[in-house]
Amino acid sequence: ENVQGGRCDQCRVGTFHLDPTNPKGCTSCFCFGATNRCRSSEKRRTEVLDMMDWVLLGADRQEVPVLDMMDWVLLGADRQEVPVTVYPGQDLVEADLGDVPDVYQDLHWNAPRTYLGDKVSSYGGYLRYHLHTQTMRGDVLSLPAEASRPDIILKGNQMTLVFMEKEYSSPEEPHLGIVHMLEGSFRHAQTGNVVSREELMMVLVGLESLQIRALHSQSAHTVSLRGAALEVAQTLPTGRHANNVEICLCPANYQGDSCQQCAPGYYRDTKGLFLGKCVPCNCNGHSDQCLDGSGVCENCQHNRAGDHCEKCQGGFLGNNSLDGHAQSCDTCPCPLQVASNNFAVGCVEKPNRMQCLCMPGYAGPKCARCAPGFYGNPMVIGSTCQPCRCHDNTDPNMLFSDCDGLTGECHSCMHNTAGTTQSAPSVTHHPRTTTWSCYDNPCLIYPGCNCSPCGTASCDPHTGQCQCKPGVSGLSCDCCEDGAFGYDSCSGCRRCDCDAAAALVQPCDPRNGSCACQPGVKGPN
């Protein structure tokens, strides 16, 4: 049917791979409807083999995770705990059903992700696996005919295909399963109808589930699965040729061996035949990636955003034409057109002016000044607006004016605090620094207050008069009163406690409070 030539040794146009075992001689190109021109693949067969993440499906289709050795899992609707063991070095997974009273269930091993997804290249290959059922007390009762279940279940693109073994080994004997991944091996699960090549390819291109039957006896004690290998085709130097895998001559908007993928700049319109047509992304020239079905653009470039890259990202403004029909987006001049000094989440160009949408902490039409409660100079490259640091000591009635917007000097300080901090204080001079706050040591604040920081309790900012701590004296509160000691503690001075009759001199040592005793007298006082 699909063969031509004087010797019947050529495939007709639209077919490939002349095979003596094929009743039609050659296989029709499928290519998911994108073209009817294809050839045989030069790729080689290899296997997907991964026994680490298989799970059991019980009668209620509840997934039972296969965990590491000696872990416990749940089985089916009766919630029986079943130990499952993985033997990575042997490509083996085993489930112990010994404590489950009713093992007459429909149990399937469910394949991990490595076996799923786009498996178009598995067409014409083989699925191989080894099953073993260990029965209780030596029983070898096979499941009755009416209890027969699908041995292989494939699900994808809203279709479920099944494979049924024609005969089984004895339950005590290992069973080798071999499934040829061709349409003739499968039936539709619900109707039992035959499967077409197109339908099998549709399932394989989006394989969502691959299940292998686990239970083959009424009296199973353990069930195991070993070496489940699914053949695929890859570009390799050695291996069996995958001649029955098609390589399609895809149009420019398709890619993949069977044109099963859209080329960059195109997306899948699911309304078409099979997977749907690949149509151009509408991203206004700013992306070549968009989501299948919706066409929503991904990874918009040139500072663009939106479902179709139709608008500028936050902090950018549409400017000159980039390619004749799509505009570029430049940094908003809010206030400067450099990234370090762009303090807007967006901007709008209005007649004769620019309106910036400022970030928190910035204010003005172009975010050129700090908002109330912040200080700094956004017009200086590298400078930002920082929160005022007034330690909650400002007048709460002075709304939004905690500090000077440029210098950060605190306004209306309360609780015996004042507006700047200083560095390296001394008794006679206290230079002002660039850090401004309502600081708790006011004698360090005002240049007119020539007060010692250690002995001063407060300072009148208007008169400059120092108010000394207890026991401290001097215009600058810089020493202890007569008869007192302990100035260096900065907690005020304490009275000397020397016995007047026994002390040699009065008062005590002003540094440590020690007494000088008369000859023959001892003791600290």
ABEGO torsion letter per residue (X at the ends): XABBEAAGABBBBGBBGBBAABAAGBBBBAGGGABABBBBBABBBBBBBBAAABBBBBAAGBBBBBBBBGBBBBBEAAGBBBBBBBBAAAGBBBBBAAABABABBBBBBBBBAAABEBAAAABGBBBBBBBBBBBBGGBABBBBAAABBBABBBBEGGBBBBBBBABBBBAABBBBBBBBBBAAABBBAAAGBBBBAAAAAAAAABBABBBBBABABAABABBBBBGBBBBBBBBBABEBBBAABBBBBBBAABBEAAGABBBBGBBBBAABBEAEBBBBBBAGGABABBBBGAGBBBGBBGGBBEAAGABBBBGBBBBBBAAGABBBBBBBBOABABAAABABAEBBBBBGBBBBBBBBGBBEAAGABBBBGBBEBAABBGBBBBBBBAGGABBAABBGAABBAAAGBBBGBBGGBBABBBBGBBAABBBBBABBBBBABAAAABAABBBBAAABABBBAAAGBBBBBBGBBEAAGABBBBGBBGAAAGAEBBBBABBAAABABOBBBAAAGBBBBBBGBBEAX
